[in-house]
């Protein structure tokens, strides 16, 4: 009885410890170049989960799991000879008509008719209304980042972790590339240089007050590198790579996909 009483008292003492004893230590937020974000030098930059959290935690090990890969690590063109639209066993590459905004394109294509969603559009081709109500979710809204939202595919359609989408796009791939084309942009090419990539966002699971709707809205604006900052509530993002002309128009309605692309002025965080 005495022992049980001591255990109960010890437990109650633990409950009264200051909250800071259980919190994460303070860390510097870093941008995608790995530089510390300061009030005087680069305060308008979005923070990089990879450079911030990855300074202590093994980013590559964490993002190698299925939670982030979703089939990307084993995908290839012709993955299923009997079902050519299936490129992997996971949500990135498989196709479920009841759970996907569209079908992911193979890396290699011979006609525009073969391309529904390139990787660039798979990430962010969604829409919310002016009242922040989802009109059409993008596939990227349900993906935590990293994996296929950060890296592209090689010539055989296999995962290539040696270059990010920004680097892959800079190599001037063909017009029918499954990663770097787009059926929404003015020139039919992806805009990863302006949008950035979507790194694995640790705070989705590790921040109780995470704002998933804010993250999704940045993806729909094609502000990929800014999504983590908005979701974690680390600042307000002003500006957009893409803006819908009529946010209220839903799928099948006139002007649903119409909008303005801003490929010259970079969004900022305040």
Kinemage of the C-alpha trace (Angstrom):
@kinemage 1
@onewidth
@group {chain A} dominant
@subgroup {mainchain}
@vectorlist {calphas} color= white
{ca unk a 1} P 0.000 0.000 0.000
{ca unk a 2} L 2.851 2.366 0.922
{ca unk a 3} L 4.575 1.589 -2.395
{ca unk a 4} L 1.425 2.291 -4.399
{ca unk a 5} L 0.999 5.591 -2.585
{ca unk a 6} L 4.561 6.651 -3.465
{ca unk a 7} L 3.965 5.829 -7.127
{ca unk a 8} L 0.808 7.947 -7.189
{ca unk a 9} L 2.575 10.881 -5.505
{ca unk a 10} L 5.511 10.642 -7.938
{ca unk a 11} L 3.100 10.649 -10.883
{ca unk a 12} L 1.311 13.732 -9.565
{ca unk a 13} L 4.643 15.519 -9.123
{ca unk a 14} L 5.543 14.778 -12.752
{ca unk a 15} L 2.257 16.274 -13.879
{ca unk a 16} L 3.094 19.546 -12.109
{ca unk a 17} L 6.481 20.002 -13.813
{ca unk a 18} L 6.741 23.145 -15.973
{ca unk a 19} L 5.570 22.699 -19.574
{ca unk a 20} L 8.985 23.708 -20.905
{ca unk a 21} L 10.467 20.505 -19.502
{ca unk a 22} L 8.606 18.597 -22.209
{ca unk a 23} L 9.089 20.993 -25.113
{ca unk a 24} L 11.551 20.928 -27.974
{ca unk a 25} L 14.649 23.049 -27.543
{ca unk a 26} L 14.767 26.300 -29.472
{ca unk a 27} L 16.292 26.038 -32.939
{ca unk a 28} L 17.126 28.520 -35.668
{ca unk a 29} L 14.764 28.493 -38.619
{ca unk a 30} L 16.777 28.090 -41.817
{ca unk a 31} L 15.915 28.751 -45.452
{ca unk a 32} L 16.495 26.282 -48.280
{ca unk a 33} L 20.090 27.474 -48.646
{ca unk a 34} L 20.684 26.490 -45.024
{ca unk a 35} L 21.106 30.096 -43.876
{ca unk a 36} L 19.638 31.232 -40.574
{ca unk a 37} L 16.536 33.364 -41.094
{ca unk a 38} L 17.033 36.684 -39.311
{ca unk a 39} L 15.014 39.871 -39.013
{ca unk a 40} L 17.610 41.933 -40.858
{ca unk a 41} L 18.923 39.708 -43.657
{ca unk a 42} L 16.278 37.328 -45.018
{ca unk a 43} L 13.105 37.616 -42.970
{ca unk a 44} L 10.881 37.237 -46.064
{ca unk a 45} L 12.248 33.760 -46.866
{ca unk a 46} L 10.148 30.656 -46.156
{ca unk a 47} L 11.687 28.216 -43.727
{ca unk a 48} L 13.002 24.875 -44.939
{ca unk a 49} L 12.006 21.788 -42.896
{ca unk a 50} L 14.881 19.907 -44.516
{ca unk a 51} L 17.526 22.426 -43.471
{ca unk a 52} L 15.915 23.254 -40.112
{ca unk a 53} L 14.825 19.871 -38.746
{ca unk a 54} L 17.379 17.993 -40.813
{ca unk a 55} L 20.214 19.765 -39.014
{ca unk a 56} L 19.733 17.273 -36.149
{ca unk a 57} L 17.425 14.563 -37.511
{ca unk a 58} L 18.248 12.223 -40.402
{ca unk a 59} L 16.026 13.677 -43.091
{ca unk a 60} L 17.026 11.087 -45.703
{ca unk a 61} L 16.287 8.170 -43.361
{ca unk a 62} L 12.943 9.571 -42.264
{ca unk a 63} L 11.762 10.315 -45.799
{ca unk a 64} L 12.733 6.860 -47.076
{ca unk a 65} L 9.661 5.360 -45.392
{ca unk a 66} L 6.381 4.616 -47.165
{ca unk a 67} L 4.686 7.523 -45.425
{ca unk a 68} L 6.691 9.837 -47.668
{ca unk a 69} L 7.507 7.624 -50.667
{ca unk a 70} L 3.984 6.322 -51.374
{ca unk a 71} L 5.358 3.958 -54.025
{ca unk a 72} L 7.800 6.453 -55.536
{ca unk a 73} L 10.839 4.396 -54.544
{ca unk a 74} L 9.725 1.338 -56.545
{ca unk a 75} L 7.840 2.953 -59.420
{ca unk a 76} L 8.760 2.787 -63.089
{ca unk a 77} L 7.140 3.198 -66.483
{ca unk a 78} L 5.522 -0.138 -67.340
{ca unk a 79} L 5.317 -1.206 -63.696
{ca unk a 80} L 2.201 -3.254 -64.492
{ca unk a 81} L 2.234 -4.535 -68.073
{ca unk a 82} L -1.439 -5.478 -67.892
{ca unk a 83} L -2.481 -2.088 -66.506
{ca unk a 84} L -0.218 0.555 -68.070
{ca unk a 85} L -1.810 3.341 -66.048
{ca unk a 86} L -0.444 1.768 -62.849
{ca unk a 87} L 3.093 3.057 -62.240
{ca unk a 88} L 3.605 1.920 -58.639
{ca unk a 89} L 1.857 0.034 -55.807
{ca unk a 90} L 1.359 3.234 -53.806
{ca unk a 91} L -0.749 6.367 -53.942
{ca unk a 92} L 1.897 8.035 -56.100
{ca unk a 93} L 1.588 6.090 -59.322
{ca unk a 94} L -1.494 3.980 -58.679
{ca unk a 95} L -4.880 5.336 -59.597
{ca unk a 96} L -8.103 5.141 -57.631
{ca unk a 97} L -10.978 6.958 -59.363
{ca unk a 98} L -12.675 7.566 -56.015
{ca unk a 99} L -9.597 9.005 -54.294
{ca unk a 100} L -7.600 10.913 -56.882
{ca unk a 101} L -7.995 14.178 -58.745
{ca unk a 102} L -6.467 12.590 -61.830
{ca unk a 103} L -4.029 9.988 -63.071
{ca unk a 104} L -0.290 10.552 -62.756
{ca unk a 105} L 1.466 10.577 -66.123
{ca unk a 106} L 4.271 8.174 -66.949
{ca unk a 107} L 7.701 9.738 -67.288
{ca unk a 108} L 7.792 9.078 -71.044
{ca unk a 109} L 4.850 9.986 -73.257
{ca unk a 110} L 4.297 10.206 -77.009
{ca unk a 111} L 1.152 12.328 -76.982
{ca unk a 112} L -0.512 14.998 -74.857
{ca unk a 113} L -3.493 12.656 -74.651
{ca unk a 114} L -1.442 10.373 -72.407
{ca unk a 115} L -0.892 13.082 -69.805
{ca unk a 116} L -3.559 13.772 -67.213
{ca unk a 117} L -1.480 15.107 -64.318
{ca unk a 118} L 2.254 15.664 -64.465
{ca unk a 119} L 4.058 15.594 -61.135
{ca unk a 120} L 3.949 19.401 -61.059
{ca unk a 121} L 0.164 19.359 -61.422
{ca unk a 122} L -0.294 16.289 -59.196
{ca unk a 123} L 1.100 18.376 -56.356
{ca unk a 124} L -0.915 21.544 -56.711
{ca unk a 125} L -3.765 21.355 -59.231
{ca unk a 126} L -6.477 21.931 -56.638
{ca unk a 127} L -8.755 24.770 -55.664
{ca unk a 128} L -10.395 26.432 -52.680
{ca unk a 129} L -13.055 29.126 -52.822
{ca unk a 130} L -12.684 32.663 -51.519
{ca unk a 131} L -14.295 31.368 -48.315
{ca unk a 132} L -11.566 28.697 -48.009
{ca unk a 133} L -13.887 25.852 -48.954
{ca unk a 134} L -12.333 23.084 -51.022
{ca unk a 135} L -13.627 22.985 -54.585
{ca unk a 136} L -11.258 20.285 -55.737
{ca unk a 137} L -8.371 18.848 -53.681
{ca unk a 138} L -4.973 18.227 -55.218
{ca unk a 139} L -3.160 14.972 -54.531
{ca unk a 140} L -0.404 16.941 -52.826
{ca unk a 141} L -2.803 18.046 -50.094
{ca unk a 142} L -2.730 14.565 -48.571
{ca unk a 143} L 1.006 13.981 -48.987
{ca unk a 144} L 3.438 15.148 -46.243
{ca unk a 145} L 6.113 16.210 -48.731
{ca unk a 146} L 9.493 14.826 -49.630
{ca unk a 147} L 9.796 11.841 -51.972
{ca unk a 148} L 8.008 12.592 -55.268
{ca unk a 149} L 7.127 16.112 -54.148
{ca unk a 150} L 10.823 16.889 -53.872
{ca unk a 151} L 12.617 14.642 -56.388
{ca unk a 152} L 11.958 13.581 -59.976
{ca unk a 153} L 12.237 10.431 -62.077
{ca unk a 154} L 15.008 9.192 -64.351
{ca unk a 155} L 14.621 8.271 -68.029
{ca unk a 156} L 13.058 4.906 -67.127
{ca unk a 157} L 10.519 6.471 -64.814
{ca unk a 158} L 12.313 5.374 -61.656
{ca unk a 159} L 12.867 7.556 -58.595
{ca unk a 160} L 15.971 9.715 -58.901
{ca unk a 161} L 17.064 11.160 -55.577
{ca unk a 162} L 20.130 12.798 -57.090
{ca unk a 163} L 18.310 15.924 -58.206
{ca unk a 164} L 15.350 17.929 -56.991
{ca unk a 165} L 12.543 19.027 -59.269
{ca unk a 166} L 14.167 22.439 -59.605
{ca unk a 167} L 17.381 20.837 -60.865
{ca unk a 168} L 15.551 18.371 -63.106
{ca unk a 169} L 13.481 21.112 -64.685
{ca unk a 170} L 16.609 23.166 -65.404
{ca unk a 171} L 17.906 20.357 -67.645
{ca unk a 172} L 15.236 21.315 -70.215
{ca unk a 173} L 13.303 18.032 -70.453
{ca unk a 174} L 10.973 17.319 -73.352
{ca unk a 175} L 7.531 18.833 -73.749
{ca unk a 176} L 5.837 15.523 -72.871
{ca unk a 177} L 7.855 14.811 -69.729
{ca unk a 178} L 5.710 13.314 -66.977
{ca unk a 179} L 7.360 15.402 -64.273
{ca unk a 180} L 8.043 18.717 -65.978
{ca unk a 181} L 5.116 19.397 -68.281
{ca unk a 182} L 1.860 21.050 -67.246
{ca unk a 183} L -1.534 21.390 -68.834
{ca unk a 184} L -2.196 24.552 -66.846
{ca unk a 185} L 0.835 26.821 -67.388
{ca unk a 186} L 0.945 29.182 -70.401
{ca unk a 187} L 3.854 27.374 -72.081
{ca unk a 188} L 2.914 23.837 -71.063
{ca unk a 189} L 6.011 23.470 -68.896
{ca unk a 190} L 6.308 23.070 -65.134
{ca unk a 191} L 7.376 26.037 -63.011
{ca unk a 192} L 9.318 24.407 -60.194
{ca unk a 193} L 11.951 27.157 -60.348
{ca unk a 194} L 9.307 29.639 -59.244
{ca unk a 195} L 7.190 27.291 -57.100
{ca unk a 196} L 10.014 25.402 -55.428
{ca unk a 197} L 9.618 21.857 -54.143
{ca unk a 198} L 7.604 20.518 -51.221
{ca unk a 199} L 9.980 19.192 -48.588
{ca unk a 200} L 8.838 16.721 -45.949
{ca unk a 201} L 6.854 18.787 -43.462
{ca unk a 202} L 7.603 17.514 -39.953
{ca unk a 203} L 5.156 19.899 -38.313
{ca unk a 204} L 2.093 18.296 -39.892
{ca unk a 205} L 2.352 15.590 -37.233
{ca unk a 206} L 4.519 17.288 -34.622
{ca unk a 207} L 2.654 20.585 -34.172
{ca unk a 208} L -0.753 20.349 -32.414
{ca unk a 209} L -1.957 23.575 -34.002
{ca unk a 210} L -0.881 22.810 -37.560
{ca unk a 211} L -3.027 24.538 -40.206
{ca unk a 212} L -3.492 21.954 -42.929
{ca unk a 213} L -5.945 24.157 -44.819
{ca unk a 214} L -3.365 26.947 -45.025
{ca unk a 215} L -0.787 24.518 -46.373
{ca unk a 216} L -3.211 23.235 -49.013
{ca unk a 217} L -4.078 26.749 -50.114
{ca unk a 218} L -0.409 27.518 -50.743
{ca unk a 219} L -0.130 24.364 -52.851
{ca unk a 220} L -3.118 25.471 -54.942
{ca unk a 221} L -1.406 28.828 -55.443
{ca unk a 222} L 1.607 26.836 -56.635
{ca unk a 223} L 3.602 28.297 -53.733
{ca unk a 224} L 5.194 24.938 -52.986
{ca unk a 225} L 8.231 26.105 -50.999
{ca unk a 226} L 6.022 28.384 -48.874
{ca unk a 227} L 3.462 25.725 -47.857
{ca unk a 228} L 5.347 24.556 -44.756
{ca unk a 229} L 5.682 28.081 -43.347
{ca unk a 230} L 1.961 28.747 -43.785
{ca unk a 231} L 0.916 25.400 -42.336
{ca unk a 232} L 3.074 25.785 -39.240
{ca unk a 233} L 1.834 29.340 -38.688
{ca unk a 234} L 5.340 30.777 -38.973
{ca unk a 235} L 4.235 33.766 -40.995
{ca unk a 236} L 1.776 35.121 -43.528
{ca unk a 237} L 2.549 34.434 -47.182
{ca unk a 238} L 1.874 37.301 -49.578
{ca unk a 239} L 1.891 36.765 -53.331
{ca unk a 240} L 1.234 33.711 -55.462
{ca unk a 241} L 2.749 31.939 -58.422
{ca unk a 242} L -0.816 31.253 -59.604
{ca unk a 243} L -4.126 32.950 -58.793
{ca unk a 244} L -7.569 31.767 -59.920
{ca unk a 245} L -9.686 34.406 -61.654
{ca unk a 246} L -12.906 32.976 -60.258
{ca unk a 247} L -12.308 31.139 -56.966
{ca unk a 248} L -15.993 30.228 -56.703
{ca unk a 249} L -16.182 28.283 -59.985
{ca unk a 250} L -16.256 24.561 -59.372
{ca unk a 251} L -15.334 21.606 -61.604
{ca unk a 252} L -17.307 21.658 -64.852
{ca unk a 253} L -18.272 25.320 -64.496
{ca unk a 254} L -17.087 28.026 -66.936
{ca unk a 255} L -13.742 29.517 -65.979
{ca unk a 256} L -12.978 26.827 -63.427
{ca unk a 257} L -9.296 26.498 -64.379
{ca unk a 258} L -8.706 30.072 -65.579
{ca unk a 259} L -6.188 32.149 -63.693
{ca unk a 260} L -3.092 34.324 -63.780
{ca unk a 261} L 0.463 33.011 -63.579
{ca unk a 262} L 3.057 35.219 -61.914
{ca unk a 263} L 6.461 33.833 -62.822
{ca unk a 264} L 8.520 36.917 -62.027
{ca unk a 265} L 7.607 38.237 -58.571
{ca unk a 266} L 8.525 35.953 -55.671
{ca unk a 267} L 6.033 35.528 -52.779
{ca unk a 268} L 7.259 36.668 -49.366
{ca unk a 269} L 6.697 35.728 -45.726
{ca unk a 270} L 5.870 38.383 -43.145
